Amino acid sequence: MATLKEEYEQRKNTHREAPDSLTNRERTIRLFERLIPMLVPVAGGLWAVILFTNSQSELAAKAAVEQAAQSRARLVEAQKPFIEYQFAVYKDLTKLLGEMLFYYEQPGEREKWFRNYDSYWRLTSGTMHFVESDTVRDAVNDFNVVLEKYRADGGMENYQNARKAGETLIVTMKNDQKSSWTTGELGVRR
């Protein structure tokens, strides 16, 4: 039996000889054997960081979508009184246009036509300016030209032109009202 000192020397000598006799493949395997226990936690930690980052990004995107929906709902709610008032004004103007273009051709209805004519000018000279868009303003101006020619000269051709201009104005108001429902942008019109 060898003494402790001799056994130590033997182990020391075999340990010195072993590295020289190892091939590159064996050295690589031993390196990986030493690195794998360290790399597994590092890779797991990186994976956890990636999952956490992706999760936070998804949560932030969902929060942004929810915030945008809430903002849109608040905007629509804030615009509701304006849109309702605009609808009421456009509805009154549409009624006046219909009556003006109907009464003038009816016997004995000339007085009603002039009352509606005066109401039309009061509405388009005041209240309409508060709710109209540029496209409605242009349609009103076009109708005014045709209306004045119809009032001054009468005649079937002027009547037909007034009807067409009135219908164009009504369609323009309808489209303006529709755009305020769908865009949600108060004061920003096409």
Phi, psi and omega in degrees: 000142184269152179282169181298323181293317180294318179298321178297316181297319179297314179297320180297318180291317178293325180293323179290323182285329186300313182298327181290330184272354180284141176275170179298322179297315180295321178297318179297317179298315180296323178298313178295325177298325179279326184278327185304314179300334178274326183286328181300310178295325179295314179297318177298320178294317177298317179299318179297319179295318179297314179298318180297316180297315178298319179297317180295322178296316178296318178297320179294321179294317178296320179295322179294319178295317179295319179297319179296320179295319179294320178297318179298316180297318178294321179296314179297319180295322179291328182277345186307313180299319179296314182297320178295319179294317177300317179299317180296318180294314179298323179295316178298318180294320178298319178297316179298317179299315179299316180291320180296319183281348177266313188291329186297327182273350181273134178298134177078006183254010184299324180296317177297322181298316181290328174296315178294325178299313178296318178297321178301312182293324177297316182292314183284340179271347183233274188304321183301326182297334181285328188247348188278155173263177179296322181293322177292319179300318178296319179293323177296315179299318177298317179294321181301318180298311182293321181297315181295322177294320178295317180296320184284316188254335185066206177090152184293321181296317178294324177297314179297319178296320178294319178299313180298315180295323177295317178295320178297318178297317180297315179296321179296318177295319179299314180295323177296316178296317179298319181294328179287336175283324188266328184277326182073009181256104181291126176085351179255107184236163176274000000 
